[in-house]
Amino acid sequence: MREDTRSRIQEVALELFTEQGYEATSLREIAERLGVTKAALYYHFKTKDEIVASLAELWAAEMDGLLAWVRSQPKTPQMRRELILRYAAKLREPRYVGIARFLERNQTSLRHHPRIFRMREVLVGLVGEMSEHDMPPATRVSRFMALYTLHASKWVAGDGSLTEEEVTEASLEVALGLLEP
């Protein structure tokens, strides 16, 4: 039950942070949308920062699993392709779509947040595992951009000219094209 409550708080906070912005959302508003008292909310999270940290850790834990898988594989074009496919599948999950949108809409407020920095470190770790020591810098950048393309595409969907599915499929096509320049 406790995890269900924490998950629900994370979900509602994510909605409000995305709709109104991180800075403009209060714990009182989160509690009101949940239909609980602030004291009940404080039992799980004392601050908005704790909620953000929990969301970042959730994402990082999932990506650590992906990183462990990558480290167990030989560095081949097939592994890199499979990594992109697995990463894209993870980003399609509703919770991660929400986290990506939240991060995109709150970049200024969160750019120095240590847990958000941890998310960036995991992404860099994945790129490192896709790279060989003696590869050209352009190849390393291209592989980084392959992963980043999957994130950045979530921003394109915000203008309403494409469906979420169209953006997802197009970003996957671009990401796979960037893998082996």
N, C-alpha and C positions, 0 to 999 in steps of 0.2 A: 504493500500500500504506500509506503514512504517513497519508493522509487516512482510510482505512478504520479504522486503529488509533485515530486521534483520535476518530472518530465512535463507535467501540465504547466507548471510555473515557467519552465524554460520555453515551452511552446507559446504561451501567452506573452511573455516578455519579448520573445523574438518578433511576434506580430506587432506589438506596440513599438518596439525599437525601430522596426522597419517602417511602420506607418508614420510615426511622429518624430523619429530620431531618438538616439540614445540619450542625448542631453535633455531633451524635452519630456522624457518619460520619467515618472516618479514611481517609487515603490507603492505608494498609495494607489495610483492608477492600475498597476498590475494587480494588486489585491482586490480592487473593486471589480475589475474585469473577471477575475477568478471567482468572485463572490465569497471572499474570505476576509478576515481581519488582517491588518498589518502584522499583528503579533503572530498569527498563523504563518504568514509569509516569512517572517523573521526566523521562525523555527528552522526553515530550510535554507534561506539565503538572507544574510544580514545587509547586503548592499547590491546595487545593480552590478557593480564590478564583479562580485562573486557569481552572479548569473552569467555574465559574459565569460568569466574564467571557466565555468562549468561547460558552456557551449564549446569553447575552444578546446578544452580537454577531451570532450566527447569526439570532436572531429579529429584531433591529434591521435587519440587512441585507435580510431579506425585506420588512420593513415599509417600508424606504427605497424599495424598488422600487415598492411600492404608493403611497407618498407621491409619487414621481415621476409615476406614472400620473395620480393625482388632480390634480396641479398642471398637467398638460397638458389637462385637461378643463374645459369651462365649468361653472360652479356652478349646476347644475340639479337638480331632484328626481330625474331619471334617473341622474345621476352619483352622487348620494348613495346611491340604492338599489343601484347597481352596486358601490359601495365596500363597503357592508354585506355584500353577497353574496360579494364577493371576500375580504373579511376573515374572514367566517364559514367560507368554504372553507379558508382557510389554517389557521384554528384547529381544523379537523377532522382535519388531518394528524396522524398518531400522535406525531411528535416534538413538535409544538406543544401537543397535549393533555397530554403529559408535562411540558412546561415550565410550562404553566398550573397543573397540579396541584402541581408542585414549588413554584412561587411561592406558591400559596395555603397550602400546609402549612408554609412557612418564612418567613412574613411578618416575624416579629419579628427573625429572624437577618439578613434581607436588606434591611430597610427603608432602610438608609443606604448600601447598596452602590452605587457610582457607575455601574456598568453597568446595574443595575436602574433607576436614575434615568434613564438614556438611553432605556430602553424606554418609560418614562412620557412622556418628551419627544416621542418619535415619535407616540405616541397623541394627545398634545395637538396636534401638528402636523397630524395627520389631521383632527382636529376643526376646527382653524383653517381648513383648506382647504374644509371643508363649510360654513363660516360666511360671512355677509356682514357688512360693517362696521356697518351700521345695524340689525341684527336685535335683537329683544328678548332680554334675558338668559335668559328661560325657554326660548326656542328654542335658544340656544347650549347650555344645560344639557341639554336634551332630546337634542340631537345627540351630545353627549359620552356621555350615558347609553346611547344606542343602541349605540355601540361597546363601552362598558364592560359592558353587559348580556351580550354574547357571552363575555366573560371570566368574569364573576361566575356565570354559569350553570354553569360547571364545578364550582363548589362545591356546587350543588344535587344533582348526580349522586352525590355522596359519601354521601348518606344511604340509598341503595339503593331508594327508593320509585319511582324512574323509571329507565328505561333511558337509556343515553347518547344514543341516537337521539331519544327523546322530549324530553329536555332540550335537545338541539341544535335540534330543530325549534321547540320552544316559545320558546327564546331568540331565534331568528331572527324569529319572528312578532312578539315584543315589540319587538325592535330596529327592525324595519321600521315598526312602529306609532309609535315615538318620533321618527322622522325628520322628519315634517311635522306638528307639533302643531296 
